[in-house]
Amino acid sequence: MFIDSTEKVNKIKSFAEEIKAQDILFLDVKDKTSLADYYIVCTGTSSIHVKSIAENVVDKMRKEKLKPTREEYGDNGWVLIDFGDVLLHVMLEENRQYYDLESLWQNISPSNDLL
């Protein structure tokens, strides 16, 4: 099943919202890197919440026949899920502030109403 990156972003956002992910932002990186078209960054309130958000997104995407190519669950409060053209970063607030992916891609305006 083919689904374009915009549709994939909408699905991932919806599935993350179902489990109360906070501060969901989208970074359009397609003109900046060949790694992905979009990064989605969201926050969980605890390590368990971070993992639960990621697992919910992965489970629901698999039901849609959209399997991740890579999943990295760390003990550090940061989960990375690679859906090819869309990368999902689920982080604890302190990690999100420390790594500041939004500023790292400073020439890209973060948006929570991309679509």
Stockholm file with secondary structure:
# STOCKHOLM 1.0

chainA/1-115         MFIDSTEKVNKIKSFAEEIKAQDILFLDVKDKTSLADYYIVCTGTSSIHVKSIAENVVDKMRKEKLKPTREEYGDNGWVLIDFGDVLLHVMLEENRQYYDLESLWQNISPSNDLL
#=GR chainA/1-115 SS CCCCHHHHHHHHHHHHHHTTCEEEEEEECTTTCSSCSEEEEEEESSHHHHHHHHHHHHHHHHHTTCCCSEEEECTTSEEEEECSSEEEEEEEHHHHHHHCHHHHTTTSCCBSCCC
#=GC SS_cons         CCCCHHHHHHHHHHHHHHTTCEEEEEEECTTTCSSCSEEEEEEESSHHHHHHHHHHHHHHHHHTTCCCSEEEECTTSEEEEECSSEEEEEEEHHHHHHHCHHHHTTTSCCBSCCC
//
